[in-house]
Amino acid sequence: MTNTMTHANATQTDLTLEEVNDNILKWNDIRKDEIKLKFYLEENNPFKLDPFIPTPECSDYLHFYPAITADNKFVMYVIKALDDKVSLKDLSNSEFNSKIKKLTQETIFPTNINPAIAHERIAIWNHFHNAWIDEQVKSEFGVFRAFTVHAGDLPVNETLIVNLGLRFEYTVVGSISSDQFVADLIFGDENYLSKYYDTTKPVPPYSDEGNQPTSECAFFLLTLPTT
């Protein structure tokens, strides 16, 4: 299947902690507003994640933060979980910019979507994200505030295309079972998405269980007060 799509480049344009905080808060402010959510998420425009520098910690995670900029654009900020700490407040602007990237959307040529699972999840988002938003804003946790991704499962020497998707999730807690669609980030190689990676967990809900730390305190950029 061939679609005209957009992607996003990672940019380092004099970001400040205050700017990032303000823009993340703008996203949080609309997480229960289905009209505004549909406006910003109307088109499933992929993001382009440039190769990141690996660290010795093989268990490192990446945090993806949806945000809305001052010029009314939907973006994502990406930071390593190891850097997403209160010590960010002590960094100079140049040091802060070395830790975080802003992904913004731009137009590219048509791209073939493959394999079938990635295509299916992206297609479900494209066709049903409005209905999903309607249900999600009524739910206990609302729409995602961030994503955590296991960086050790992603190639470190490749540019990746990151696309929003919806995956079906069936869970059993005690004697109660439930099924629902959960927001997903689809990672694929730059040209054809012929490689597929799925180590994504949206938050909330938060949890200290398992190998993927998703307690709210692990996301420092979500704890900053209104500026």
Secondary structure, 3 states (H helix, E strand, C coil): CEECCEEEEEECCCCCHHHHHHHHHHHHHCCCCHHHHHHHCCCCCCEEECCCCCCCCCCCEEEEEEEECCCCCEEEEEEEHHHCCHHHHHCCHHHHHHHEEEEEEEECCCEECCCHHHHHHHHHHHHHHHHHHHHHCCCCCCCCCEEEEEHHHCCCCCCEEEEEEEEEEEEEECCEEEEEEEEEEEEEECCCCCCEECCEEEECCCCCCCCCCCCHHHCHHHCCCCC
